[in-house]
Amino acid sequence: MNKFSDMSTFVAVVEAASFSEAGRRLGTTKSLVSQRMQQLEKRLGVVLLTRGRPLKLTEAGQLFYADCTRILLDLARAEESVQDRQASLGGTLRLAAPMAFTPRYLAPLLARFALRYPQLCVDMEAHDRVANLQDGGFDVAIRLGNLHDSCLVARPLTENRHLICASPDYLARQGTPEHPGDLQQHDGLIYYNREPNGMWSLPMDGAQHSFRVRVRMRTDSGHQLLEGALAGLGLAILPTFLAADALLDGRLVSVLDDYAPSGGHISAVYLKTLKTSPKVQALIQFLGEEIGRPAPWDAALIAHGLLPNGSTA
């Protein structure tokens, strides 16, 4: 039994005037919110809410709501007073990040961030598996693509644009596809985390469609996709932060630009709490300012006419 959690849920229900909306705000389900309210009323031995449209507070509910908001405010202030003592951003910031984005771009940014806050220890792990923030191992994670975990707060840093790329040598041998339907005649490099079934999902006529490509290589490494494309093994869907240099110097060429898949965003994600950690806030603000929109790699492609000037995410 977590009384503070019960209070937070009750306050969310009252302020949302709806179990389903309260669930959305709390990152949980309507049924779980309803169950918590029933358990709370049973424990207190009183009816707090009259179910209907809209929900209404009973007299006991009004008294309990006033007390809950006061207690939760006191709790938030207590946390703020502790955090204010760490205004210099001391301690440890635990961060997880994708390997593909780290060496070229994130690593130097984190080094400059650590220089700005000398009392802060940046504890960073880079790997391509998705880090679990629920187990308490990390304060924040950098994620690529579309996000679906409603238990996390996501702060987009910039677009994660993607292009379908191949080497000039490959295109000279196999020809240039003009339509996604041509992909079945081409070799493709498959990214496990995005295309586990070997099909490419591309936008066409306002909807997503799946297209078969001949599998030449499978990998969970973005860098391996890049090297495979550079070697002329086939077509690869690559994020522009990986492909930009090769596109600029002509080692890669983008094809099927009208059907380039959305890559969502590069985002910082963290657990929902009453108050976001100042360390996490500082990192998100720093990365957002340093990366910018468009990001430097996209700005270079746009300047050379190799990328449309606008988000595809």
Buried (B, 14 or more C-beta within 10 A) or exposed (E): EEEEEBBBBBBBBBEBBBBEBBBBBBEBBBEEBBEBBEEBBEEEEBEBBEEEEEBEBBEBBEEBBEEBBEBBEEBEEEBEEEBEEBEEBEEEBBBBBBBBBBEBBBEEBBEEBBEEBEEBEBEBBBEBEEBEBEEEEBBBBBBBBEBEBBEBBBBBBBBBBBBBBBBEEBBEEBEBBEEBEBBEEBBBBBBEBBBEEBBBBBBEEEEEBEBBBEBBBBBBBBBBBBBBBBEBBBBBBBBBBBBBBBBBEEBBBBBBEEBBBBBBBBBBBBBEEEEBBBBBBBBBEBBBEBBEEBBBBBBBBBEEEBBBEEBBB
